[in-house]
C-alpha cells in the first residue's frame, strides 16, 4: 500500500529560532497523524540542528542539492 510523503524545504531563509519553532510545531501537529510521511529539507547550515530537534519523532530529514550553479554575469 502506498503512503503519501509531504516534504518541504526553505532555501537559505530562516534562523535557528525558526528551525526550533518549525520542528516543535510539526511534532505537535503530527502527533496523531498516521498514513502520511513528513520530511523537511533545511539549508545545510541547519541540518544538524533540525536532526537534533526531530530526534524521536517521525519527521524525516532530507538535504537540498549542493552543487555548482551557473554564475549569471552582467556585462555592461
N, CA, C and O atoms as CSV, one atom per row, in Angstrom:
chain,resi,resn,atom,element,x,y,z
A,1,UNK,N,N,0.840,-1.181,0.000
A,1,UNK,CA,C,0.000,0.000,0.000
A,1,UNK,C,C,0.885,1.246,0.000
A,1,UNK,O,O,1.886,1.312,0.714
A,2,UNK,N,N,0.510,2.201,-0.788
A,2,UNK,CA,C,1.287,3.442,-0.874
A,2,UNK,C,C,0.877,4.426,0.215
A,2,UNK,O,O,-0.278,4.484,0.637
A,3,UNK,N,N,1.870,5.195,0.653
A,3,UNK,CA,C,1.621,6.253,1.628
A,3,UNK,C,C,2.179,7.548,1.058
A,3,UNK,O,O,3.292,7.563,0.531
A,4,UNK,N,N,1.419,8.635,1.157
A,4,UNK,CA,C,1.925,9.910,0.646
A,4,UNK,C,C,3.096,10.430,1.486
A,4,UNK,O,O,3.238,10.105,2.665
A,5,UNK,N,N,3.913,11.237,0.843
A,5,UNK,CA,C,5.022,11.921,1.506
A,5,UNK,C,C,4.837,13.414,1.297
A,5,UNK,O,O,4.728,13.881,0.163
A,6,UNK,N,N,4.803,14.148,2.373
A,6,UNK,CA,C,4.735,15.608,2.319
A,6,UNK,C,C,6.104,16.107,2.749
A,6,UNK,O,O,6.565,15.810,3.851
A,7,UNK,N,N,6.752,16.869,1.871
A,7,UNK,CA,C,8.116,17.332,2.153
A,7,UNK,C,C,8.241,18.801,1.779
A,7,UNK,O,O,7.692,19.247,0.772
A,8,UNK,N,N,8.963,19.538,2.594
A,8,UNK,CA,C,9.164,20.950,2.310
A,8,UNK,C,C,10.603,21.368,2.555
A,8,UNK,O,O,11.311,20.784,3.375
A,9,UNK,N,N,11.013,22.390,1.826
A,9,UNK,CA,C,12.338,22.974,2.047
A,9,UNK,C,C,12.190,24.483,2.090
A,9,UNK,O,O,11.143,25.021,1.730
A,10,UNK,N,N,13.233,25.164,2.528
A,10,UNK,CA,C,13.106,26.613,2.631
A,10,UNK,C,C,14.366,27.359,2.232
A,10,UNK,O,O,14.701,28.376,2.839
A,11,UNK,N,N,15.044,26.887,1.256
A,11,UNK,CA,C,16.227,27.556,0.689
A,11,UNK,C,C,17.140,28.083,1.796
A,11,UNK,O,O,17.374,27.380,2.778
A,12,UNK,N,N,17.652,29.289,1.660
A,12,UNK,CA,C,18.591,29.814,2.664
A,12,UNK,C,C,17.936,30.788,3.630
A,12,UNK,O,O,18.624,31.513,4.350
A,13,UNK,N,N,16.618,30.806,3.647
A,13,UNK,CA,C,15.921,31.686,4.574
A,13,UNK,C,C,15.816,31.018,5.933
A,13,UNK,O,O,15.910,29.795,6.044
A,14,UNK,N,N,15.624,31.811,6.948
A,14,UNK,CA,C,15.371,31.240,8.263
A,14,UNK,C,C,16.412,31.597,9.297
A,14,UNK,O,O,17.311,32.406,9.070
A,15,UNK,N,N,16.252,30.958,10.443
A,15,UNK,CA,C,17.144,31.194,11.575
A,15,UNK,C,C,17.075,29.968,12.480
A,15,UNK,O,O,16.254,29.076,12.270
A,16,UNK,N,N,17.930,29.932,13.472
A,16,UNK,CA,C,17.902,28.824,14.428
A,16,UNK,C,C,16.557,28.804,15.164
A,16,UNK,O,O,15.999,27.740,15.429
A,17,UNK,N,N,16.055,29.978,15.482
A,17,UNK,CA,C,14.755,30.072,16.152
A,17,UNK,C,C,13.656,29.486,15.261
A,17,UNK,O,O,12.782,28.764,15.741
A,18,UNK,N,N,13.704,29.798,13.972
A,18,UNK,CA,C,12.702,29.288,13.045
A,18,UNK,C,C,12.744,27.761,12.968
A,18,UNK,O,O,11.697,27.114,12.933
A,19,UNK,N,N,13.947,27.184,12.943
A,19,UNK,CA,C,14.087,25.724,12.894
A,19,UNK,C,C,13.449,25.110,14.137
A,19,UNK,O,O,12.686,24.148,14.044
A,20,UNK,N,N,13.764,25.671,15.290
A,20,UNK,CA,C,13.196,25.164,16.543
A,20,UNK,C,C,11.668,25.237,16.512
A,20,UNK,O,O,10.994,24.256,16.826
A,21,UNK,N,N,11.128,26.384,16.140
A,21,UNK,CA,C,9.676,26.570,16.101
A,21,UNK,C,C,9.017,25.638,15.088
A,21,UNK,O,O,7.985,25.035,15.383
A,22,UNK,N,N,9.597,25.518,13.912
A,22,UNK,CA,C,9.027,24.670,12.862
A,22,UNK,C,C,8.954,23.216,13.309
A,22,UNK,O,O,7.898,22.589,13.224
A,23,UNK,N,N,10.064,22.683,13.782
A,23,UNK,CA,C,10.089,21.271,14.182
A,23,UNK,C,C,9.199,21.045,15.401
A,23,UNK,O,O,8.495,20.038,15.474
A,24,UNK,N,N,9.225,21.959,16.344
A,24,UNK,CA,C,8.381,21.840,17.533
A,24,UNK,C,C,6.906,21.812,17.143
A,24,UNK,O,O,6.150,20.976,17.638
A,25,UNK,N,N,6.497,22.711,16.270
A,25,UNK,CA,C,5.102,22.758,15.832
A,25,UNK,C,C,4.728,21.537,15.000
A,25,UNK,O,O,3.620,21.017,15.132
A,26,UNK,N,N,5.635,21.074,14.147
A,26,UNK,CA,C,5.359,19.861,13.374
A,26,UNK,C,C,5.156,18.667,14.304
A,26,UNK,O,O,4.249,17.860,14.102
A,27,UNK,N,N,5.991,18.564,15.306
A,27,UNK,CA,C,5.860,17.447,16.260
A,27,UNK,C,C,4.480,17.456,16.911
A,27,UNK,O,O,3.841,16.411,17.036
A,28,UNK,N,N,4.023,18.638,17.325
A,28,UNK,CA,C,2.704,18.753,17.966
A,28,UNK,C,C,1.589,18.394,16.989
A,28,UNK,O,O,0.710,17.593,17.306
A,29,UNK,N,N,1.631,18.989,15.806
A,29,UNK,CA,C,0.560,18.795,14.825
A,29,UNK,C,C,0.506,17.374,14.279
A,29,UNK,O,O,-0.567,16.898,13.910
A,30,UNK,N,N,1.636,16.696,14.221
A,30,UNK,CA,C,1.692,15.358,13.629
A,30,UNK,C,C,1.526,14.239,14.654
A,30,UNK,O,O,1.589,13.062,14.298
A,31,UNK,N,N,1.319,14.586,15.905
A,31,UNK,CA,C,1.261,13.580,16.969
A,31,UNK,C,C,0.262,12.461,16.679
A,31,UNK,O,O,0.556,11.300,16.961
A,32,UNK,N,N,-0.893,12.771,16.132
A,32,UNK,CA,C,-1.902,11.743,15.891
A,32,UNK,C,C,-2.079,11.374,14.430
A,32,UNK,O,O,-3.029,10.671,14.085
A,33,UNK,N,N,-1.197,11.826,13.577
A,33,UNK,CA,C,-1.332,11.584,12.138
A,33,UNK,C,C,-0.696,10.250,11.766
A,33,UNK,O,O,0.428,9.948,12.168
A,34,UNK,N,N,-1.435,9.455,10.989
A,34,UNK,CA,C,-0.910,8.176,10.502
A,34,UNK,C,C,-1.186,8.087,9.003
A,34,UNK,O,O,-2.108,8.727,8.498
A,35,UNK,N,N,-0.397,7.305,8.306
A,35,UNK,CA,C,-0.628,7.079,6.887
A,35,UNK,C,C,-0.028,8.114,5.967
A,35,UNK,O,O,-0.286,8.096,4.763
A,36,UNK,N,N,0.767,9.015,6.509
A,36,UNK,CA,C,1.411,10.045,5.689
A,36,UNK,C,C,2.786,10.339,6.287
A,36,UNK,O,O,2.904,10.634,7.476
A,37,UNK,N,N,3.807,10.256,5.464
A,37,UNK,CA,C,5.164,10.566,5.920
A,37,UNK,C,C,5.425,12.061,5.748
A,37,UNK,O,O,4.922,12.683,4.812
A,38,UNK,N,N,6.205,12.624,6.646
A,38,UNK,CA,C,6.540,14.048,6.595
A,38,UNK,C,C,8.052,14.194,6.665
A,38,UNK,O,O,8.716,13.552,7.479
A,39,UNK,N,N,8.583,15.051,5.798
A,39,UNK,CA,C,10.028,15.299,5.775
A,39,UNK,C,C,10.284,16.782,5.567
A,39,UNK,O,O,9.491,17.487,4.943
A,40,UNK,N,N,11.402,17.237,6.098
A,40,UNK,CA,C,11.850,18.610,5.864
A,40,UNK,C,C,13.267,18.555,5.305
A,40,UNK,O,O,14.037,17.643,5.605
A,41,UNK,N,N,13.590,19.543,4.493
A,41,UNK,CA,C,14.933,19.640,3.915
A,41,UNK,C,C,15.467,21.039,4.208
A,41,UNK,O,O,15.318,21.952,3.396
A,42,UNK,N,N,16.086,21.199,5.370
A,42,UNK,CA,C,16.597,22.516,5.739
A,42,UNK,C,C,17.879,22.857,4.979
A,42,UNK,O,O,18.523,21.975,4.411
A,43,UNK,N,N,18.242,24.131,4.973
A,43,UNK,CA,C,19.533,24.503,4.406
A,43,UNK,C,C,20.656,23.781,5.150
A,43,UNK,O,O,20.491,23.385,6.304
A,44,UNK,N,N,21.774,23.617,4.495
A,44,UNK,CA,C,22.907,22.877,5.066
A,44,UNK,C,C,23.268,23.351,6.468
A,44,UNK,O,O,23.572,22.538,7.342
A,45,UNK,N,N,23.236,24.657,6.684
A,45,UNK,CA,C,23.666,25.190,7.979
A,45,UNK,C,C,22.740,24.811,9.131
A,45,UNK,O,O,23.115,24.967,10.293
A,46,UNK,N,N,21.532,24.314,8.832
A,46,UNK,CA,C,20.584,23.952,9.883
A,46,UNK,C,C,20.310,22.448,9.961
A,46,UNK,O,O,19.484,22.028,10.771
A,47,UNK,N,N,20.970,21.630,9.152
A,47,UNK,CA,C,20.677,20.193,9.134
A,47,UNK,C,C,20.937,19.549,10.495
A,47,UNK,O,O,20.093,18.799,10.986
A,48,UNK,N,N,22.074,19.822,11.106
A,48,UNK,CA,C,22.381,19.210,12.406
A,48,UNK,C,C,21.368,19.612,13.471
A,48,UNK,O,O,20.928,18.780,14.264
A,49,UNK,N,N,21.005,20.872,13.485
A,49,UNK,CA,C,20.031,21.342,14.466
A,49,UNK,C,C,18.674,20.687,14.223
A,49,UNK,O,O,18.025,20.227,15.163
A,50,UNK,N,N,18.248,20.646,12.967
A,50,UNK,CA,C,16.957,20.034,12.642
A,50,UNK,C,C,16.953,18.558,13.024
A,50,UNK,O,O,15.944,18.042,13.505
A,51,UNK,N,N,18.069,17.886,12.813
A,51,UNK,CA,C,18.175,16.467,13.178
A,51,UNK,C,C,17.985,16.289,14.682
A,51,UNK,O,O,17.248,15.405,15.120
A,52,UNK,N,N,18.651,17.128,15.466
A,52,UNK,CA,C,18.512,17.050,16.929
A,52,UNK,C,C,17.076,17.356,17.362
A,52,UNK,O,O,16.517,16.672,18.219
A,53,UNK,N,N,16.489,18.391,16.759
A,53,UNK,CA,C,15.126,18.796,17.122
A,53,UNK,C,C,14.102,17.722,16.756
A,53,UNK,O,O,13.113,17.545,17.468
A,54,UNK,N,N,14.326,17.004,15.652
A,54,UNK,CA,C,13.366,15.999,15.178
A,54,UNK,C,C,13.594,14.623,15.791
A,54,UNK,O,O,12.791,13.713,15.586
A,55,UNK,N,N,14.675,14.464,16.537
A,55,UNK,CA,C,15.007,13.162,17.126
A,55,UNK,C,C,13.847,12.629,17.963
A,55,UNK,O,O,13.263,13.353,18.770
A,56,UNK,N,N,13.523,11.355,17.757
A,56,UNK,CA,C,12.435,10.727,18.493
A,56,UNK,C,C,11.066,10.932,17.873
A,56,UNK,O,O,10.074,10.416,18.387
A,57,UNK,N,N,10.993,11.678,16.775
A,57,UNK,CA,C,9.722,11.894,16.076
A,57,UNK,C,C,9.731,11.092,14.775
A,57,UNK,O,O,10.704,10.407,14.462
A,58,UNK,N,N,8.643,11.187,14.031
A,58,UNK,CA,C,8.567,10.515,12.734
A,58,UNK,C,C,8.929,11.465,11.593
A,58,UNK,O,O,8.749,11.123,10.425
A,59,UNK,N,N,9.434,12.645,11.918
A,59,UNK,CA,C,9.823,13.616,10.893
A,59,UNK,C,C,11.136,13.163,10.273
A,59,UNK,O,O,12.127,12.946,10.970
A,60,UNK,N,N,11.125,13.025,8.955
A,60,UNK,CA,C,12.338,12.623,8.242
A,60,UNK,C,C,13.071,13.865,7.756
A,60,UNK,O,O,12.474,14.926,7.576
A,61,UNK,N,N,14.370,13.716,7.548
A,61,UNK,CA,C,15.179,14.819,7.044
A,61,UNK,C,C,15.666,14.517,5.641
A,61,UNK,O,O,15.976,13.376,5.298
A,62,UNK,N,N,15.726,15.554,4.849
A,62,UNK,CA,C,16.311,15.463,3.522
A,62,UNK,C,C,17.343,16.559,3.401
A,62,UNK,O,O,17.476,17.400,4.290
A,63,UNK,N,N,18.061,16.552,2.321
A,63,UNK,CA,C,19.065,17.587,2.074
A,63,UNK,C,C,18.801,18.202,0.713
A,63,UNK,O,O,18.369,17.529,-0.223
A,64,UNK,N,N,19.067,19.471,0.627
A,64,UNK,CA,C,18.917,20.151,-0.643
A,64,UNK,C,C,20.159,19.921,-1.487
A,64,UNK,O,O,21.259,19.734,-0.967
A,65,UNK,N,N,19.966,19.938,-2.778
A,65,UNK,CA,C,21.084,19.746,-3.705
A,65,UNK,C,C,22.147,20.803,-3.457
A,65,UNK,O,O,21.862,21.998,-3.377
A,66,UNK,N,N,23.367,20.332,-3.340
A,66,UNK,CA,C,24.506,21.239,-3.206
A,66,UNK,C,C,25.395,21.022,-4.394
A,66,UNK,O,O,26.003,19.961,-4.536
A,67,UNK,N,N,25.478,21.980,-5.221
A,67,UNK,CA,C,26.327,21.839,-6.384
A,67,UNK,C,C,26.564,23.187,-7.014
A,67,UNK,O,O,25.895,24.171,-6.699
A,68,UNK,N,N,27.519,23.212,-7.901
A,68,UNK,CA,C,27.813,24.492,-8.551
A,68,UNK,C,C,26.642,24.924,-9.424
A,68,UNK,O,O,26.154,24.169,-10.265
A,69,UNK,N,N,26.222,26.115,-9.206
A,69,UNK,CA,C,25.162,26.698,-10.025
A,69,UNK,C,C,25.819,27.647,-11.015
A,69,UNK,O,O,26.845,28.255,-10.708
A,70,UNK,N,N,25.244,27.775,-12.182
A,70,UNK,CA,C,25.838,28.707,-13.146
A,70,UNK,C,C,25.829,30.133,-12.591
A,70,UNK,O,O,24.849,30.577,-11.991
A,71,UNK,N,N,26.896,30.809,-12.797
A,71,UNK,CA,C,27.004,32.194,-12.349
A,71,UNK,C,C,26.498,33.088,-13.466
A,71,UNK,O,O,26.974,33.026,-14.599
A,72,UNK,N,N,25.541,33.905,-13.130
A,72,UNK,CA,C,24.995,34.828,-14.115
A,72,UNK,C,C,25.802,36.116,-14.036
A,72,UNK,O,O,25.807,36.797,-13.011
A,73,UNK,N,N,26.463,36.430,-15.095
A,73,UNK,CA,C,27.289,37.642,-15.125
A,73,UNK,C,C,26.562,38.739,-15.886
A,73,UNK,O,O,25.931,38.502,-16.916
A,74,UNK,N,N,26.670,39.921,-15.358
A,74,UNK,CA,C,26.064,41.074,-16.018
A,74,UNK,C,C,27.172,41.817,-16.742
A,74,UNK,O,O,28.132,42.281,-16.127
A,75,UNK,N,N,27.031,41.922,-18.032
A,75,UNK,CA,C,28.022,42.651,-18.834
A,75,UNK,C,C,27.506,44.055,-19.076
A,75,UNK,O,O,26.343,44.256,-19.427
A,76,UNK,N,N,28.380,45.015,-18.885
A,76,UNK,CA,C,27.991,46.415,-19.123
A,76,UNK,C,C,28.790,46.983,-20.242
A,76,UNK,O,O,28.613,48.148,-20.597
